[in-house]
Amino acid sequence: MGHPRLHSAYLTHELSSRPSEKQIAQVLEQLSEFQPLLDSLMRNQGCHQPPLVTEDGRVLEGNRRVAALRKLQGEHPKSKQWETITVQQLLKKVSPEQEKALRAKFHLDYVESEINTHL
């Protein structure tokens, strides 16, 4: 698994080797940064950087955002605001090495946008 926040959950046996989406969401919701993320999503009415998903819908980057948006969907089932999640989706299958490169680029793009926002 390439997700650093989830990796520690595997090491502490909070997650099995094949966790369900619900189990992953429970681990992510326990992170100290999860509530501030929920607050930010509410304040901004969504996320500025859509999660990156593979061609088959697996989240490469943005697991916390997806978990938070799904939580908001559950808490506000009648709200159109949280009805859908905008994502950046790869159009074809990529190798594990390409996934690592895409994750790195995704993080660098995010850091660059944050720097430019504060200049």
C-alpha positions as CSV (number, residue, x, y, z in Angstrom):
1,M,0.0,0.0,0.0
2,G,1.4,3.4,-1.0
3,H,-0.6,5.6,1.3
4,P,1.5,6.8,4.3
5,R,-1.3,7.5,6.6
6,L,-2.8,4.1,6.1
7,H,0.6,2.4,6.2
8,S,0.9,3.1,10.0
9,A,-2.6,1.6,10.5
10,Y,-1.4,-1.6,8.8
11,L,1.7,-1.6,11.1
12,T,-0.5,-1.2,14.2
13,H,-2.9,-3.9,13.0
14,E,-5.8,-1.4,12.8
15,L,-6.3,-2.5,9.2
16,S,-6.3,-6.0,7.7
17,S,-4.3,-6.7,4.5
18,R,-7.6,-6.3,2.5
19,P,-9.6,-3.6,4.3
20,S,-13.0,-2.5,3.3
21,E,-13.8,1.1,2.3
22,K,-15.6,1.4,5.6
23,Q,-12.6,0.3,7.6
24,I,-10.3,2.7,5.7
25,A,-12.7,5.5,6.3
26,Q,-12.8,4.7,10.0
27,V,-9.0,4.9,10.3
28,L,-8.9,8.2,8.3
29,E,-11.7,9.7,10.4
30,Q,-9.5,9.2,13.5
31,L,-6.7,11.3,12.2
32,S,-6.2,14.6,13.9
33,E,-6.4,16.5,10.6
34,F,-9.7,14.9,9.6
35,Q,-12.1,17.3,11.4
36,P,-10.2,20.4,10.1
37,L,-10.6,18.9,6.6
38,L,-14.3,18.5,7.1
39,D,-14.5,22.1,8.3
40,S,-12.6,23.3,5.3
41,L,-14.7,21.4,2.9
42,M,-17.9,22.9,4.4
43,R,-16.4,26.4,4.4
44,N,-15.2,26.1,0.8
45,Q,-18.3,24.2,-0.4
46,G,-16.0,21.4,-1.7
47,C,-12.4,20.8,-2.4
48,H,-10.0,22.9,-4.5
49,Q,-7.9,19.9,-5.6
50,P,-10.1,17.0,-6.8
51,P,-8.9,13.5,-5.8
52,L,-6.9,11.5,-8.3
53,V,-8.4,8.1,-9.2
54,T,-7.4,5.3,-11.5
55,E,-9.3,4.2,-14.6
56,D,-11.2,1.7,-12.4
57,G,-12.0,4.2,-9.6
58,R,-9.3,3.4,-7.1
59,V,-8.2,6.5,-5.2
60,L,-4.5,7.2,-5.8
61,E,-4.4,10.6,-4.1
62,G,-7.1,12.1,-1.9
63,N,-8.3,9.3,0.4
64,R,-8.9,11.7,3.2
65,R,-10.9,14.1,0.9
66,V,-13.0,11.2,-0.4
67,A,-13.7,9.9,3.1
68,A,-14.6,13.4,4.2
69,L,-16.8,14.1,1.3
70,R,-18.6,10.7,1.8
71,K,-19.1,11.6,5.4
72,L,-20.6,14.9,4.4
73,Q,-22.9,13.0,2.0
74,G,-24.0,10.8,4.8
75,E,-24.6,13.7,7.2
76,H,-26.4,15.8,4.6
77,P,-28.3,13.2,2.5
78,K,-30.8,15.8,1.1
79,S,-28.1,18.3,0.1
80,K,-27.2,18.5,-3.6
81,Q,-23.8,20.0,-2.5
82,W,-22.4,16.7,-1.5
83,E,-24.3,14.5,-4.0
84,T,-21.4,14.0,-6.3
85,I,-17.6,14.1,-6.0
86,T,-15.5,15.7,-8.7
87,V,-12.3,13.7,-9.4
88,Q,-9.4,13.7,-11.8
89,Q,-9.5,10.2,-13.4
90,L,-6.8,8.5,-15.3
91,L,-8.0,7.2,-18.7
92,K,-5.8,4.1,-18.8
93,K,-4.0,1.7,-16.5
94,V,-0.6,2.7,-15.3
95,S,2.3,0.8,-13.7
96,P,3.1,1.0,-10.0
97,E,6.1,3.2,-10.9
98,Q,3.9,5.6,-12.9
99,E,1.5,5.7,-9.9
100,K,4.3,6.8,-7.7
101,A,5.4,9.5,-10.1
102,L,1.8,10.7,-10.4
103,R,1.4,10.9,-6.6
104,A,4.7,12.9,-6.4
105,K,3.5,15.3,-9.2
106,F,0.1,15.6,-7.5
107,H,1.8,16.7,-4.2
108,L,4.2,19.1,-6.0
109,D,1.4,20.7,-7.9
110,Y,-0.5,21.1,-4.6
111,V,2.5,22.7,-2.8
112,E,3.1,25.0,-5.8
113,S,-0.5,26.1,-5.7
114,E,-0.4,26.7,-2.0
115,I,2.8,28.8,-2.3
116,N,1.3,30.9,-5.2
117,T,-1.9,31.4,-3.1
118,H,0.2,33.0,-0.3
119,L,2.4,35.2,-2.4
